[in-house]
Amino acid sequence: MTMFKRAMLGAIAALGLAFPALSAERAIIVLDGSGSMWAQIDGKARITIARETLASVLADLPDDLELGFMTYGHRKKGDCGDIEMLVEPAVGTGAAIAKAADSINPKGMTPISDAVKLAAEDLRYTEEKATVILITDGLETCEVDPCQLASELEKQGVDFTTHVLGFGLSDEEGQQVACLAENTGGQYLSAADGAGLVDALTKTVAQVVQAEPKPEPEPAPKPEPAPKVEYNFAPTASLSEGGPDIEDGGPLNLTWQWFKVNPDGTKGEWIDTDYYARFKGTLEPGDYIVTVEYGYATAEQPVTIVADKVNDTHFILNAAVFKLHPKSSEGAEVNENASIGIRHNSENVTTQYGDKVLVLPAGKLDFDVTIGEATVTRSYTVKAGETIDEDVIVGTGLVFFKAEYAPGVKVEDNDLYMEIFDAKVALDGTRSSIAYGYDGEQDFELAPGDYVMDYKLDGTTGQIPFSVATGERTDIPVVLDAGVLAVTTPSDDYVEFRSPTKDIAGNITSFDYGYGPNVQTTLKAGDYIVFSEKGDVESETPVTIKAGERFELTITPPKAGGKKK
């Protein structure tokens, strides 16, 4: 059993969760499917942890709970409208939700507010009691104020509640989305890892089904001596030895945790967690191991607490600050969709997105900064206490393809496949594939250079060479010089679209095929033979395809004595 599964089982057991068959309401879980969900926690992608959490917590739901599942940012990059209901609210949907979560491939934006609004509307929140449970690892990226939306939903709803589970969010980030919960009477719960996410989701689902909490046993009374000091633990931390103490107010906060000490002196059971540089607490007298985290830098020390004395142990994080601003070209705005893969001493640390302030261990650090399909690597060897603040110019240009059957006749078929290759040809005659996509209009951010775009739509293929320059947009028309051929057959006849003549080797070219009664394809303008076969009866019909036009052909059943094999 993995450590994560043990953590999930332990969290559920600790909660003592039992779902009673009480009057449950309708609810929808909204899971973040944006690109940042590929970031890792303890070597495992956040989306993987979320999938495992949903499968575990939703394995046993009450019979009358109607639960749905929605996600966003999982189909397209840069599309704030990429929101999809994967499982409609219904009873017994736990397995369906777990299966749907497994199919999510994070890649896009974070339209939190619009997703919550759509979920509320699907639940008929103005007519019935409804709850939305949002699981997100990022902030709103689609220019909608989540706080204002929450207030509007609360005013209009009969009894509408949003619970927000901040997965891997800092305290400051959590405060920016907590209003979604607070303004609707819900809860904001923070989860730093898989076990924390299990705990948070279990609690919110329990509230939806109105689980009766088990009574807490009355603690045994024990005398509490009046403290002679207001607090007895006031730690401080700095990035480097002799450097200034870290203060609150920046984009990151310190996280303090203290643990019991095992008999062999190693770190034992976790006791508690607190935050901020100004933290001052009261601990029971005794020995502890205390850790402090600041971004991705950590420090650990043994601490002894003595009654009526203040312990002010100082921690040195041995860390540096990075403020890297990814841009596609000189003078461009910061690209918030840029990914930054970080390695410390050649080991992967994390992947971040956009313009971030990062605190990282001092030493050798490599940053792979990617915008679109282009990547540059920046390497640094930094000392503790240093700050690196600079732009990272990836150097990309934008190429935009717009396909037409003929000039003025737009291709709206999302089956049009485009693949970008490096123009250079290897010794074996192949080219390196750079990117691909499906649609009549597509754009790619690419490094400057020469490329070839291959396209295919049914029986139509072609190739367009092009070049990309840094900081420039290149618009390329893709004129297929093709039309659409629609064939209707008596039944499930085999239909093949062939050349009317043989090539120099004596072969007939096949462009596409399908099965009736309705077959449709796209072909270059010109003459073709439509070959049809059913059992031992064959037919051949010549057709002429014109660019930008649709040709419809009906193949009638052959008369008695018709052409046979």
C-alpha positions as CSV (number, residue, x, y, z in Angstrom):
1,M,0.0,0.0,0.0
2,T,1.4,3.4,-1.0
3,M,2.0,6.2,1.6
4,F,-0.7,8.2,-0.2
5,K,-3.3,5.5,0.2
6,R,-2.4,5.0,3.8
7,A,-2.8,8.8,4.3
8,M,-6.3,8.7,2.6
9,L,-7.5,5.8,4.7
10,G,-6.1,7.4,7.8
11,A,-7.9,10.7,7.1
12,I,-11.2,8.9,6.5
13,A,-10.9,6.8,9.6
14,A,-9.9,9.8,11.7
15,L,-13.1,11.6,10.6
16,G,-15.2,8.7,11.5
17,L,-17.3,9.5,8.4
18,A,-20.6,7.7,8.0
19,F,-23.0,9.0,5.4
20,P,-26.6,8.7,6.8
21,A,-29.6,8.5,4.6
22,L,-30.9,11.9,5.6
23,S,-32.4,14.6,3.3
24,A,-29.5,15.2,1.0
25,E,-29.3,18.0,-1.6
26,R,-28.1,18.2,-5.1
27,A,-24.4,19.2,-5.5
28,I,-21.7,19.5,-8.2
29,I,-18.0,19.0,-7.7
30,V,-15.9,21.4,-10.0
31,L,-12.3,20.2,-10.5
32,D,-9.6,22.4,-11.8
33,G,-8.4,21.0,-15.2
34,S,-6.0,23.9,-16.1
35,G,-2.4,23.4,-17.1
36,S,-1.1,24.0,-13.6
37,M,-2.5,20.7,-12.4
38,W,0.5,19.0,-13.9
39,A,2.6,20.6,-11.1
40,Q,3.9,18.0,-8.7
41,I,3.6,17.5,-4.9
42,D,6.1,15.0,-3.5
43,G,6.8,13.6,-7.0
44,K,3.2,13.1,-8.0
45,A,1.1,15.4,-10.3
46,R,-1.7,17.3,-8.6
47,I,-4.2,16.0,-11.2
48,T,-3.2,12.4,-10.2
49,I,-3.7,13.2,-6.5
50,A,-7.1,14.7,-7.3
51,R,-8.1,11.6,-9.2
52,E,-7.1,9.3,-6.4
53,T,-8.9,11.5,-3.9
54,L,-12.2,11.5,-5.8
55,A,-12.0,7.7,-6.3
56,S,-11.5,7.2,-2.6
57,V,-13.9,9.7,-1.0
58,L,-16.7,9.0,-3.5
59,A,-16.5,5.2,-3.4
60,D,-19.4,5.0,-0.9
61,L,-22.1,7.6,-1.3
62,P,-25.6,7.7,0.2
63,D,-28.4,6.4,-2.1
64,D,-30.3,9.7,-2.2
65,L,-27.3,12.1,-2.9
66,E,-27.5,13.6,-6.4
67,L,-23.9,14.5,-7.3
68,G,-22.5,15.9,-10.5
69,F,-19.0,16.6,-11.9
70,M,-17.7,19.6,-13.9
71,T,-14.2,20.6,-15.0
72,Y,-12.6,23.4,-17.0
73,G,-9.4,24.2,-18.9
74,H,-9.0,20.5,-20.1
75,R,-9.5,20.8,-23.8
76,K,-8.0,24.0,-25.2
77,K,-5.2,26.4,-24.2
78,G,-6.2,30.1,-23.7
79,D,-10.0,29.5,-23.9
80,C,-12.0,30.9,-20.9
81,G,-15.1,29.2,-22.3
82,D,-13.5,25.7,-21.9
83,I,-16.0,24.4,-19.3
84,E,-17.7,21.1,-19.4
85,M,-20.2,19.1,-17.4
86,L,-18.7,15.6,-17.4
87,V,-21.3,13.9,-15.1
88,E,-24.8,15.3,-14.7
89,P,-26.1,15.4,-11.1
90,A,-27.7,12.0,-10.3
91,V,-27.7,9.4,-7.5
92,G,-24.9,6.8,-7.5
93,T,-22.4,8.8,-9.6
94,G,-19.3,8.1,-7.5
95,A,-17.8,5.6,-10.0
96,A,-18.7,7.7,-13.0
97,I,-17.1,10.8,-11.5
98,A,-13.8,8.9,-10.8
99,K,-13.8,7.6,-14.4
100,A,-14.4,11.0,-15.8
101,A,-11.6,12.5,-13.7
102,D,-9.2,9.9,-15.1
103,S,-9.9,11.3,-18.7
104,I,-9.0,14.9,-17.8
105,N,-5.9,16.2,-19.6
106,P,-5.0,19.6,-18.0
107,K,-3.9,22.2,-20.4
108,G,-5.8,25.5,-20.4
109,M,-7.0,28.6,-18.4
110,T,-8.7,28.8,-14.9
111,P,-12.3,30.3,-15.4
112,I,-13.3,29.6,-11.8
113,S,-16.1,32.1,-11.6
114,D,-17.9,31.1,-14.8
115,A,-17.6,27.4,-13.9
116,V,-19.2,28.0,-10.5
117,K,-21.9,30.1,-12.0
118,L,-22.7,27.4,-14.6
119,A,-22.8,24.7,-11.9
120,A,-25.1,26.9,-9.8
121,E,-27.5,27.4,-12.8
122,D,-27.4,23.6,-13.6
123,L,-28.5,23.0,-9.9
124,R,-31.4,25.5,-10.3
125,Y,-30.0,27.4,-7.4
126,T,-32.7,30.1,-7.5
127,E,-35.4,27.4,-7.0
128,E,-33.8,24.7,-4.8
129,K,-31.1,24.2,-2.2
130,A,-27.7,23.7,-3.9
131,T,-24.1,23.2,-3.2
132,V,-20.9,23.6,-5.4
133,I,-17.6,22.1,-4.2
134,L,-14.7,23.7,-6.1
135,I,-11.2,22.1,-6.1
136,T,-8.6,24.5,-7.5
137,D,-4.8,24.8,-7.5
138,G,-4.9,28.3,-9.1
139,L,-6.5,31.7,-9.2
140,E,-9.1,33.2,-11.6
141,T,-7.4,33.9,-14.9
142,C,-10.4,35.1,-16.9
143,E,-11.0,38.6,-15.6
144,V,-14.1,37.8,-13.6
145,D,-14.3,38.9,-9.9
146,P,-15.1,35.7,-7.9
147,C,-16.0,37.7,-4.8
148,Q,-18.6,39.8,-6.6
149,L,-20.0,36.6,-8.3
150,A,-20.4,34.9,-4.9
151,S,-22.3,37.8,-3.5
152,E,-24.7,37.8,-6.5
153,L,-25.3,34.1,-6.2
154,E,-26.0,34.4,-2.5
155,K,-28.5,37.1,-3.1
156,Q,-30.3,35.2,-5.9
157,G,-30.1,31.7,-4.5
158,V,-32.7,30.0,-2.3
159,D,-30.0,28.3,-0.2
160,F,-26.8,28.3,-2.2
161,T,-23.4,27.4,-0.8
162,T,-19.9,27.1,-2.3
163,H,-17.1,25.3,-0.6
164,V,-13.6,26.0,-1.9
165,L,-10.7,23.5,-1.5
166,G,-7.4,25.3,-2.2
167,F,-5.1,22.6,-3.4
168,G,-1.4,23.6,-3.0
169,L,-2.3,27.4,-2.8
170,S,-0.3,29.7,-0.6
171,D,-2.1,31.6,2.2
172,E,-2.2,34.8,0.1
173,E,-3.6,32.9,-2.9
174,G,-6.1,31.2,-0.8
175,Q,-7.4,34.5,0.5
176,Q,-8.2,35.5,-3.1
177,V,-10.5,32.6,-3.7
178,A,-11.8,32.1,-0.1
179,C,-14.5,34.8,-0.7
180,L,-16.3,32.4,-3.0
181,A,-17.0,30.3,0.0
182,E,-17.3,33.0,2.6
183,N,-19.8,35.1,0.6
184,T,-22.1,32.1,0.2
185,G,-21.8,30.8,3.7
186,G,-19.5,28.0,2.8
187,Q,-16.0,26.9,3.9
188,Y,-12.5,27.5,2.5
189,L,-10.2,24.6,3.3
190,S,-6.6,24.4,2.4
191,A,-4.9,21.2,1.3
192,A,-1.1,21.0,0.9
193,D,-0.9,17.3,-0.2
194,G,-3.0,14.2,-1.0
195,A,-4.0,13.5,2.6
196,G,-5.1,17.1,3.1
197,L,-7.2,17.0,0.0
198,V,-8.9,13.8,1.2
199,D,-9.6,15.4,4.6
200,A,-11.0,18.6,2.9
201,L,-13.2,16.8,0.4
202,T,-14.5,14.3,3.0
203,K,-15.6,17.2,5.2
204,T,-17.4,19.1,2.5
205,V,-19.2,16.0,1.1
206,A,-20.2,15.2,4.7
207,Q,-21.8,18.6,5.0
208,V,-23.7,18.2,1.8
209,V,-25.4,15.0,3.0
210,Q,-25.9,16.6,6.4
211,A,-23.9,13.9,8.2
212,E,-24.6,13.8,12.0
213,P,-21.2,14.5,13.6
214,K,-20.1,11.9,16.2
215,P,-20.0,13.5,19.6
216,E,-16.5,14.2,20.8
217,P,-15.6,12.5,24.0
218,E,-15.4,15.0,26.9
219,P,-11.7,15.6,27.6
220,A,-10.5,14.7,31.0
221,P,-10.2,17.8,33.1
222,K,-6.7,18.9,33.8
223,P,-5.5,21.9,35.7
224,E,-3.9,24.6,33.5
225,P,-1.4,26.7,35.3
226,A,-1.6,30.3,34.6
227,P,1.2,31.1,32.2
228,K,3.8,33.5,33.3
229,V,4.6,34.5,29.7
230,E,2.2,35.4,26.9
231,Y,4.0,32.9,24.6
232,N,7.0,30.6,24.8
233,F,8.0,30.1,21.2
234,A,8.9,33.0,18.8
235,P,11.1,31.7,16.0
236,T,12.7,33.8,13.3
237,A,14.2,32.9,9.9
238,S,16.5,34.4,7.3
239,L,17.6,33.4,3.8
240,S,21.3,33.4,4.7
241,E,23.5,33.5,7.7
242,G,23.7,37.1,8.9
243,G,21.0,38.2,6.5
244,P,17.9,40.1,7.6
245,D,15.0,38.3,9.2
246,I,12.2,37.5,6.8
247,E,9.2,39.8,7.3
248,D,5.5,39.4,6.4
249,G,4.0,41.3,3.6
250,G,5.6,39.7,0.6
251,P,4.1,37.3,-1.9
252,L,5.1,34.3,0.2
253,N,4.6,33.3,3.8
254,L,6.6,31.2,6.2
255,T,5.1,27.9,7.3
256,W,6.1,26.4,10.7
257,Q,5.6,22.8,11.7
258,W,6.6,21.0,14.9
259,F,6.9,17.3,15.5
260,K,7.6,14.9,18.3
261,V,11.1,13.5,18.7
262,N,11.6,9.7,18.2
263,P,13.7,7.8,20.8
264,D,16.5,7.7,18.2
265,G,16.4,11.5,17.8
266,T,14.7,11.5,14.4
267,K,11.5,13.5,13.5
268,G,8.4,11.8,14.7
269,E,4.7,12.4,14.7
270,W,3.4,15.7,13.4
271,I,1.9,17.9,16.1
272,D,0.8,21.2,14.6
273,T,1.3,23.9,11.8
274,D,1.3,27.7,11.9
275,Y,2.1,30.5,9.5
276,Y,3.7,33.9,9.0
277,A,7.0,35.4,10.1
278,R,5.3,37.1,13.1
279,F,4.2,33.7,14.5
280,K,4.4,33.4,18.2
281,G,3.0,30.4,19.9
282,T,2.7,28.4,23.2
283,L,4.0,24.9,23.2
284,E,4.0,22.3,26.0
285,P,7.4,22.1,27.6
286,G,9.5,19.4,26.0
287,D,11.7,18.5,23.0
288,Y,10.6,19.0,19.4
289,I,11.9,19.0,15.9
290,V,10.7,22.2,14.1
291,T,10.7,22.8,10.4
292,V,10.2,26.1,8.5
293,E,9.3,26.3,4.8
294,Y,9.6,29.4,2.6
295,G,8.6,28.6,-1.0
296,Y,10.7,25.6,-1.9
297,A,13.4,26.2,0.7
298,T,13.3,24.4,4.1
299,A,15.2,24.3,7.3
300,E,15.0,22.0,10.4
301,Q,16.2,22.2,13.9
302,P,15.7,20.6,17.3
303,V,14.0,22.9,19.8
304,T,13.5,22.6,23.5
305,I,10.7,24.5,25.2
306,V,11.1,25.3,28.9
307,A,8.2,26.5,31.0
308,D,8.0,30.3,31.5
309,K,10.8,31.0,29.0
310,V,10.6,32.3,25.4
311,N,12.5,30.2,22.8
312,D,13.6,32.4,19.9
313,T,15.5,29.9,17.8
314,H,16.7,31.3,14.5
315,F,16.5,29.3,11.3
316,I,18.7,29.8,8.2
317,L,17.0,28.7,5.0
318,N,20.1,28.9,2.8
319,A,17.9,30.1,-0.1
320,A,17.7,32.6,-2.9
321,V,14.8,34.6,-4.5
322,F,14.0,34.4,-8.2
323,K,11.7,36.8,-10.0
324,L,11.7,35.5,-13.6
325,H,9.4,37.2,-16.1
326,P,8.8,35.0,-19.1
327,K,8.2,37.0,-22.4
328,S,7.8,35.8,-26.0
329,S,10.0,38.7,-27.3
330,E,11.7,41.9,-26.2
331,G,9.0,44.5,-25.2
332,A,6.2,41.9,-25.0
333,E,4.0,41.5,-22.0
334,V,4.7,38.8,-19.5
335,N,3.2,35.5,-20.7
336,E,1.1,34.2,-17.9
337,N,0.7,30.8,-19.7
338,A,4.5,30.2,-19.8
339,S,5.6,27.2,-17.9
340,I,8.8,27.2,-15.9
341,G,10.3,23.8,-15.1
342,I,12.8,24.1,-12.2
343,R,15.7,21.8,-11.4
344,H,18.0,22.1,-8.3
345,N,21.4,20.3,-8.7
346,S,19.8,18.4,-11.7
347,E,16.8,17.1,-9.6
348,N,13.3,18.3,-10.5
349,V,11.8,20.7,-8.0
350,T,8.5,21.9,-9.5
351,T,6.8,23.5,-12.5
352,Q,5.3,26.9,-12.2
353,Y,3.4,29.1,-14.6
354,G,3.6,32.8,-15.5
355,D,5.2,35.6,-13.5
356,K,6.1,34.2,-10.1
357,V,8.3,35.0,-7.2
358,L,10.1,31.8,-6.2
359,V,12.2,31.0,-3.2
360,L,14.6,28.1,-3.9
361,P,17.5,26.4,-2.3
362,A,20.9,28.0,-3.1
363,G,23.2,26.2,-5.5
364,K,22.9,25.2,-9.1
365,L,19.5,25.9,-10.6
366,D,18.2,25.4,-14.1
367,F,15.0,26.9,-15.4
368,D,13.3,25.5,-18.6
369,V,11.0,28.3,-19.7
370,T,8.4,27.3,-22.3
371,I,6.0,29.5,-24.3
372,G,4.0,27.6,-26.9
373,E,6.4,25.1,-28.5
374,A,9.6,27.0,-27.8
375,T,11.8,26.5,-24.8
376,V,14.9,28.2,-23.5
377,T,17.0,27.1,-20.5
378,R,18.5,29.5,-18.0
379,S,21.2,28.2,-15.6
380,Y,22.3,30.0,-12.4
381,T,24.6,29.2,-9.5
382,V,23.4,31.4,-6.7
383,K,24.4,32.0,-3.1
384,A,22.1,32.2,-0.1
385,G,20.4,35.6,0.2
386,E,20.8,36.5,-3.5
387,T,17.9,37.8,-5.6
388,I,17.7,37.3,-9.3
389,D,15.2,39.6,-11.0
390,E,15.1,39.6,-14.8
391,D,13.2,39.0,-18.0
392,V,13.5,35.6,-19.8
393,I,13.0,36.1,-23.5
394,V,12.0,32.8,-25.0
395,G,11.9,34.2,-28.5
396,T,8.7,33.1,-30.3
397,G,6.6,34.2,-33.1
398,L,2.9,33.5,-33.7
399,V,1.7,31.7,-36.9
400,F,-2.0,31.7,-37.6
401,F,-3.5,29.2,-40.2
402,K,-7.0,29.8,-41.7
403,A,-8.3,27.1,-44.0
404,E,-10.7,27.6,-46.9
405,Y,-12.1,25.1,-49.4
406,A,-11.7,27.9,-52.0
407,P,-11.2,31.6,-51.5
408,G,-14.0,32.9,-49.4
409,V,-15.4,29.5,-48.4
410,K,-14.3,28.8,-44.8
411,V,-13.4,25.4,-43.5
412,E,-15.3,24.9,-40.2
413,D,-14.6,21.2,-39.8
414,N,-12.7,20.5,-36.7
415,D,-11.4,17.3,-38.2
416,L,-8.9,19.2,-40.3
417,Y,-5.5,18.0,-39.0
418,M,-2.4,20.2,-39.1
419,E,1.0,19.1,-38.0
420,I,4.1,21.3,-37.8
421,F,7.5,19.9,-38.7
422,D,11.0,21.3,-38.7
423,A,12.0,22.2,-42.3
424,K,15.3,20.3,-42.0
425,V,15.3,16.8,-43.3
426,A,17.3,14.1,-41.5
427,L,19.5,11.6,-43.3
428,D,16.7,9.0,-43.2
429,G,14.3,11.5,-44.9
430,T,12.2,12.3,-41.9
431,R,11.5,15.7,-40.2
432,S,11.1,16.4,-36.5
433,S,7.5,16.9,-35.4
434,I,7.0,20.1,-33.4
435,A,3.2,20.4,-32.7
436,Y,-0.2,19.4,-34.1
437,G,-3.9,20.2,-33.7
438,Y,-7.4,19.8,-35.2
439,D,-9.5,22.7,-36.5
440,G,-10.1,25.0,-39.5
441,E,-8.3,27.8,-37.7
442,Q,-5.2,27.1,-35.6
443,D,-2.3,29.1,-34.2
444,F,1.1,28.0,-32.8
445,E,3.8,29.9,-30.9
446,L,7.1,28.7,-32.4
447,A,10.8,29.5,-32.1
448,P,12.1,31.5,-35.1
449,G,13.1,29.4,-38.1
450,D,11.8,27.5,-41.1
451,Y,9.0,25.0,-40.9
452,V,6.6,22.8,-42.9
453,M,2.9,22.4,-42.1
454,D,1.2,19.2,-43.3
455,Y,-2.5,19.1,-43.4
456,K,-5.2,16.4,-44.0
457,L,-8.9,16.5,-44.2
458,D,-10.5,13.2,-45.3
459,G,-9.1,12.6,-48.8
460,T,-7.4,16.0,-49.1
461,T,-3.8,16.5,-48.1
462,G,-1.2,19.1,-48.6
463,Q,2.0,20.8,-47.4
464,I,2.9,24.5,-46.8
465,P,6.4,25.7,-46.0
466,F,6.6,28.8,-43.9
467,S,9.0,30.8,-41.7
468,V,8.6,32.4,-38.2
469,A,10.3,35.5,-36.9
470,T,10.6,36.5,-33.3
471,G,7.9,38.9,-32.0
472,E,5.9,38.7,-35.3
473,R,2.6,37.2,-36.3
474,T,2.4,35.4,-39.6
475,D,-1.0,34.8,-41.2
476,I,-1.0,31.8,-43.6
477,P,-4.1,31.0,-45.7
478,V,-4.6,27.3,-46.3
479,V,-6.6,27.0,-49.5
480,L,-7.5,23.4,-49.9
481,D,-8.8,23.8,-53.5
482,A,-11.3,21.2,-52.5
483,G,-15.0,20.4,-52.3
484,V,-17.2,18.0,-50.4
485,L,-18.6,14.8,-51.8
486,A,-21.6,13.3,-50.0
487,V,-22.7,9.8,-51.1
488,T,-26.0,8.0,-50.2
489,T,-26.1,4.2,-50.7
490,P,-29.0,1.7,-50.3
491,S,-27.5,0.3,-47.1
492,D,-24.1,-0.3,-45.5
493,D,-22.4,-0.5,-48.9
494,Y,-18.6,-0.1,-49.0
495,V,-17.7,3.1,-50.8
496,E,-14.2,4.1,-52.0
497,F,-13.1,7.3,-53.7
498,R,-10.5,6.6,-56.4
499,S,-8.6,8.3,-59.2
500,P,-10.2,7.9,-62.7
501,T,-6.9,6.7,-64.3
502,K,-3.9,4.6,-63.4
503,D,-0.6,6.1,-62.5
504,I,2.6,5.3,-64.5
505,A,3.1,2.1,-62.4
506,G,-0.4,1.0,-63.3
507,N,-1.9,1.6,-59.9
508,I,-5.2,3.4,-59.1
509,T,-5.0,5.8,-56.2
510,S,-7.5,5.5,-53.3
511,F,-8.2,8.8,-51.6
512,D,-10.7,7.8,-48.9
513,Y,-13.4,5.2,-48.1
514,G,-16.3,4.6,-45.8
515,Y,-19.6,2.6,-45.4
516,G,-23.1,3.7,-46.3
517,P,-25.8,4.6,-46.1
518,N,-24.2,8.0,-45.8
519,V,-20.6,8.7,-46.6
520,Q,-18.9,12.1,-46.8
521,T,-15.4,13.1,-47.7
522,T,-13.4,16.1,-48.8
523,L,-11.5,15.9,-52.1
524,K,-9.3,18.2,-54.2
525,A,-11.0,19.7,-57.2
526,G,-10.9,17.2,-60.1
527,D,-12.3,14.0,-61.5
528,Y,-12.9,10.9,-59.4
529,I,-14.5,7.4,-59.5
530,V,-16.9,6.5,-56.7
531,F,-16.6,2.8,-56.3
532,S,-19.4,1.0,-54.5
533,E,-19.6,-2.6,-53.4
534,K,-22.3,-4.7,-51.6
535,G,-22.0,-8.4,-51.6
536,D,-21.0,-9.4,-55.1
537,V,-22.5,-6.3,-56.7
538,E,-20.2,-3.5,-57.7
539,S,-20.7,-0.1,-59.3
540,E,-18.5,2.7,-60.5
541,T,-19.8,6.3,-60.9
542,P,-17.6,9.1,-62.3
543,V,-17.9,12.5,-60.5
544,T,-16.3,15.9,-60.8
545,I,-15.5,17.9,-57.7
546,K,-15.3,21.7,-57.8
547,A,-13.5,23.8,-55.2
548,G,-15.7,25.3,-52.6
549,E,-18.8,23.3,-53.7
550,R,-20.7,20.3,-52.4
551,F,-21.7,17.5,-54.7
552,E,-24.3,14.9,-53.6
553,L,-24.5,11.5,-55.2
554,T,-27.2,8.8,-54.6
555,I,-26.3,5.3,-55.6
556,T,-29.4,3.3,-56.5
557,P,-29.7,-0.5,-56.1
558,P,-28.6,-2.2,-59.2
559,K,-31.2,-3.7,-61.5
560,A,-31.4,-7.5,-61.9
561,G,-28.4,-8.7,-63.9
562,G,-26.3,-5.6,-62.9
563,K,-22.5,-5.6,-62.7
564,K,-21.1,-8.3,-60.5
565,K,-17.7,-9.4,-59.4
